[in-house]
Amino acid sequence: MRVFSLRTRQRLAWLLLGAMLAQPSFANELNYVVTGISDPLLSNVRMHLERFGFTGNTRISAGRFDELSDEARERVRDALKPYGYYQPEITATLVPVATDNWRMRVQVRPGEPMRIAAANIEVTGDGADNAELRNWKRNWPLPAGAVLNQPRWEEQKKAVLIAAETQGYLQARFVQQKISVDLAANEARLDLVLDSGPQVLFGEVIYDQDILKPWVLENVPRFEPGMPYNTELLEQFRLDLWRTGYFTDIEVREERLFEQTPPVVNLHTKLAGDTKNTYQGSVGFGTDTGIRLQGLWSRHRLSTKGDRIDVGTGYREIDDEFSIRADYRIPRRTAQRQYWVASSALRYDNQDLEFKRQQNDEDFVTLANGQVQDLNARFGRLHVRDRKQGFQQILETVYLELIRESFDYRPGTDSAADIVALADDPRFSGLFRNTVSTLALGVEWDWPAVSGKAFETEGHRERAWLFTGNEAWGSERDFSQFYVSTRRSYLYGDRWKVLLRAELGYSDADVREITGTVDGEPFSLSVTQLPDRYRFKAGGSNSVRGYGFEELSNNDIGSNNVVSASAEIEMKVASAWSVAAFADIGNAFNDWDEAELRKGVGFGVRWYSIAGAVRVDFARALDVDGQPWRIHFTMGSPLL
């Protein structure tokens, strides 16, 4: 017996490995090319070839060429059948490319497709009259005369089962699903019968939690026991529980009692929450606002009654605006979902008191600069109204609002003498400095219905309000205001989207007409007696593009009325990029006889980033001399 040392064994192992690697190859290189067909047939053929070893660079022995050609033809034949091609002509030819390198050319003539002679599509059971299931049957895409398409057949089967489950038919099943093929006639017959079974109803909602009093959660579900089970409403229930901010762990377990008549589903909900406080901060930039800073502290649960408070602060570079606010909310113990709400806010900003010598001038003449301060407090009731069987909600708030507003405009040290004289002229009392308190009663509505993300975001958002202030209940000024707006997004196919926007605001408030002289030239000011908080302004990224931020109003200080509209078409050009073209129109004004709506047109680029939509627009103001171009930069969805 010979004994090898460890070092000797290692040397022998390396010699053996080298000998194995040095062995000559007895295999050839084979790749393939398929011609005569296009997608989706081509993709399915490639998938079948690759699945069985025909990759783009497969090594084979030379003696298997005939066997591989036959196998390739069979694989191609199998790949064509799902799309209705049962009688193709297929040739597979091997062509030498280089030494030990071969190419298989697969030529396909699919022939006449198999067509559907008859399609028997039925829904039986309690769901036979359900609108969603009837719509599925009515839009069946494979009628008599259509080409047989088995992938679409399978898609429709899955789609109707999902629709049935969504509508509460949890026991739906196919009692017949058959494709009968007549090769001689090149025809097929479809038989698909869905038995929906009975419609399942929502049962009890049982909460397992010790965080809140039980009644606080009674109105969270958008459904009641006895309503038809719906998977979308169930998902909304989970989201609504999360949106309350009370819970960090949410588990909803279904107890399906199909043996009952009617069958029901009870929901066992286990809730837990350790986080009482959250802190948020953000930094942003936009051409309308400049640099933006925001901070928010939220105390999600002050007591077992579910009351919460949010305190936020913000800064905006444009107008050097600083604000701080606080919002308080506590659920009401009512049959509907309602809250008592209270809020307060303090805002400081720096503004110019300006005028235009002519209406079409782009530049303003500044009379004075000063600080505007307003302190407001609101008390009201928020009612969450379910709409469309709970799939959408309207937020309705009835409120009483107190505003104390003060402003102090002062001419600059380099101002003309006649401007300085205006500030001290008794005729202009209340124009340069004043303090006003108003008390208003109002109601407002917010109806958001937005779904999807990135380019696929669609839906609508409507807002409206109506309020009035009157000396009869302590307001220093009488005024009333009505406002309504809509923003809508529609998707068309995979690449196109249309955005529409419109708003209308009307105020019944006194207007003060002031005339004077600056630099020997006359000027006139039209100043609404509305509090600054209620005044309308137009222009900017989310209004009439091509004009400066909120520069469209009387004297750049706001107006009684506003009208604006926008239409935009967007085309997707890459996974996260799109381009857009738009036209805007609108203005803010005191006198309806002098509305003079301004127009802007342009184009833009959209980038759908992780942080949200980034929009860059290049807009041209059509009603300004020289029709200048302006760049608008914003972030966020235009629907919100």
C-alpha positions, 0 to 999 in steps of 0.5 A, spaced: 500 500 500 502 506 498 501 512 502 500 519 499 502 525 504 496 531 504 501 535 499 501 530 494 494 529 494 492 536 493 497 536 487 494 530 484 487 533 485 489 539 481 492 535 475 486 531 475 481 537 474 486 540 469 485 534 465 478 534 465 478 541 463 483 540 457 478 534 454 475 536 447 468 538 446 464 533 442 458 538 442 455 543 437 452 550 439 445 551 437 441 557 437 434 559 433 430 564 429 423 564 429 419 568 423 412 568 420 409 570 426 408 576 431 406 577 438 402 574 442 404 568 438 411 569 437 412 570 445 408 564 446 413 560 441 419 562 444 417 561 451 415 554 449 422 553 446 426 556 452 422 551 457 424 545 454 432 547 453 432 551 447 435 557 450 439 562 445 446 558 446 444 551 447 450 545 447 447 539 444 450 532 440 451 532 433 447 526 432 440 529 435 439 534 430 433 531 426 430 529 433 431 536 435 427 539 429 421 534 430 421 536 437 421 544 436 415 543 431 411 540 436 413 545 441 411 550 436 404 547 434 403 546 442 404 554 443 399 556 437 393 552 439 391 556 445 390 562 440 386 558 435 391 556 430 390 548 430 393 547 422 399 551 422 405 549 417 412 549 420 419 548 418 425 547 422 431 548 418 438 547 421 444 552 418 451 552 419 453 558 422 461 557 424 465 551 426 461 547 431 455 553 431 448 551 428 442 556 427 435 553 427 430 557 423 423 556 424 418 558 419 411 558 421 405 559 417 399 559 422 394 558 417 386 559 418 385 560 425 379 556 429 373 560 430 367 560 435 361 557 432 357 558 438 358 560 445 353 558 451 355 563 457 350 563 463 350 565 470 345 561 474 343 562 482 341 568 486 347 572 482 343 571 475 340 578 476 346 582 479 348 588 475 356 586 475 355 579 473 350 581 468 355 586 465 360 581 465 356 576 461 354 582 456 361 584 455 363 577 453 369 578 448 369 571 445 362 571 441 360 566 435 365 568 429 371 570 434 377 567 433 378 562 439 383 565 444 384 560 450 388 565 454 382 570 454 377 564 456 382 563 462 382 571 464 374 571 463 373 565 468 378 569 473 374 575 472 367 573 473 370 569 480 373 575 482 366 579 481 362 574 484 366 574 490 366 582 490 359 582 490 358 577 496 357 570 492 363 567 496 360 560 494 360 561 486 363 555 482 363 553 475 358 547 473 360 547 466 366 549 463 368 546 456 371 548 449 369 543 444 373 543 438 371 540 431 378 540 427 375 538 421 370 544 421 376 548 424 370 550 429 369 550 437 364 551 441 364 554 448 360 552 454 361 556 461 356 556 466 357 559 473 352 558 479 353 564 483 350 560 489 346 564 495 349 571 496 353 572 503 351 578 508 355 581 513 354 579 520 357 582 526 363 586 527 366 584 534 372 588 536 377 585 541 381 592 544 382 595 550 384 602 547 377 606 546 370 605 549 366 600 544 361 606 542 367 610 538 368 604 533 361 603 532 360 607 526 367 606 522 364 600 518 361 603 512 356 597 512 351 594 517 349 587 519 345 584 513 348 588 508 351 584 502 358 582 503 363 586 499 370 585 499 371 592 497 367 595 503 371 590 507 378 593 505 375 600 506 374 597 513 381 595 514 383 602 511 378 606 515 381 603 522 388 605 520 386 612 518 383 613 525 390 613 527 388 609 534 391 603 532 398 600 529 396 593 529 390 591 525 387 584 524 380 582 521 379 575 521 373 572 517 368 567 520 364 564 514 357 561 516 355 558 510 351 553 513 346 558 515 340 561 511 342 566 509 349 565 509 353 570 513 360 573 515 362 575 522 368 579 522 373 578 528 377 584 529 383 584 533 386 591 535 392 594 538 396 600 538 402 603 542 404 609 538 400 615 541 404 621 538 407 621 531 412 627 528 412 629 521 416 634 517 417 636 510 421 640 506 419 642 499 420 647 493 415 650 488 415 656 483 408 658 487 411 658 494 419 658 494 422 654 499 416 650 504 418 648 511 412 644 515 412 640 521 406 636 525 405 633 531 399 629 532 396 626 539 392 620 536 388 619 542 387 623 548 382 619 552 378 613 551 373 617 548 377 617 541 379 625 541 385 627 538 389 633 537 394 635 531 399 641 532 402 644 525 407 649 523 409 652 516 413 657 513 413 659 505 418 663 502 413 667 498 411 673 502 415 670 508 409 667 510 409 663 517 403 660 520 401 655 526 395 651 527 392 646 532 386 642 530 382 638 535 376 632 534 372 628 538 367 623 536 360 624 537 355 618 540 350 618 534 347 613 529 352 616 524 359 618 523 360 625 526 365 629 530 365 635 534 371 639 531 375 645 533 381 649 530 385 655 531 390 658 526 395 664 527 398 667 520 403 672 519 405 674 512 409 680 508 405 683 502 405 689 497 399 694 496 399 694 489 396 697 483 396 696 475 396 703 471 393 699 465 389 692 466 394 689 461 400 691 464 404 685 467 408 689 472 405 692 478 406 699 482 407 698 489 404 703 494 406 700 500 409 694 504 406 691 510 405 685 514 398 682 514 396 678 521 390 674 522 387 669 527 382 665 526 378 660 531 373 655 528 368 650 532 363 645 528 361 639 527 364 634 521 359 629 518 362 623 514 356 621 509 357 615 505 355 615 498 355 610 493 353 604 498 360 607 502 365 606 496 365 614 497 364 619 502 363 626 503 366 630 508 360 635 511 362 641 516 358 646 519 361 651 523 362 658 526 368 661 525 371 668 528 377 671 524 381 677 527 385 680 521 390 686 522 394 689 516 399 695 517 402 697 510 407 703 510 411 706 504 418 705 503 423 710 505 425 711 498 417 712 496 415 718 492 412 724 496 405 723 494 405 715 496 407 717 503 402 723 503 397 717 501 398 713 507 396 719 512 390 722 508 384 721 511 380 719 505 384 713 505 383 711 512 383 703 513 386 702 506 393 702 509 392 700 516 386 697 519 384 691 524 377 688 523 373 682 526 368 678 523 364 672 525 361 667 520 356 661 519 358 656 514 358 649 511 363 646 507 363 639 503 369 635 500 368 629 496 375 626 494 374 619 490 381 618 488 384 611 486 391 608 483 398 611 483 403 615 479 400 615 472 395 611 473 392 616 478 384 617 476 378 619 480 375 626 482 375 631 487 369 636 488 369 642 494 364 647 495 362 652 501 357 657 503 358 662 509 355 668 511 357 674 516 352 679 519 353 685 524 346 682 527 351 676 530 357 680 532 361 681 525 364 688 524 362 686 516 356 683 512 358 678 507 356 672 504 360 667 499 359 661 495 364 657 492 364 650 488 370 647 484 371 640 481 378 636 479 377 630 474 382 625 471 380 620 466 385 614 463 384 612 456 388 606 455 395 605 458 398 611 455 393 617 455 390 621 461 385 627 461 385 632 466 379 637 467 379 643 472 374 648 473 372 653 479 367 658 480 366 663 486 361 669 488 361 673 494 356 678 496 361 684 499 362 691 499 367 694 494 371 700 496 373 704 490 379 709 491 382 714 486 388 718 487 395 720 484 402 717 483 407 721 480 402 725 477 398 720 474 392 717 476 390 711 479 384 707 481 384 701 487 378 696 487 378 694 494 373 688 497 371 689 504 372 681 505 377 679 510 383 677 506 382 669 508 376 669 504 379 673 498 379 670 491 386 670 487 388 666 480 394 665 477 400 660 478 401 652 477 394 650 480 390 656 476 392 659 470 399 658 468 403 663 464 401 668 470 405 669 477 402 666 483 395 669 485 397 675 481 390 675 477 386 679 482 384 686 483 390 690 485 394 683 487 390 683 494 384 679 492 377 679 489 370 678 491 369 673 485 373 668 481 372 663 475 377 659 472 378 652 468 383 648 465 384 642 460 390 638 460 392 631 456 398 627 458 401 622 454 406 616 457 412 616 454 416 611 459 415 607 465 415 613 470 415 619 465 410 623 461 409 629 457 403 634 457 399 639 453 394 644 456 390 650 456 388 655 462 383 660 462 380 664 468 381 671 473 379 673 479 375 680 479 370 684 483 366 686 478 362 681 473 362 686 468 370 687 468 371 679 468 376 679 462 378 672 463 386 671 462 388 665 458 395 661 458 397 655 454 403 651 454 406 644 455 410 640 461 413 634 463 411 629 469 416 625 473 412 620 477 418 619 483 417 615 489 416 622 493 410 623 488 409 626 481 414 632 479 411 637 474 414 642 470 410 646 466 412 651 460 406 656 460 405 662 455 401 668 458 396 670 451 394 676 454 400 680 456 404 684 451 410 680 448 406 673 451 412 671 455 413 664 457 413 662 465 416 656 468 412 652 473 414 647 478 410 643 483 410 636 486 404 632 488 397 630 485 393 635 481 387 632 484 388 633 491 
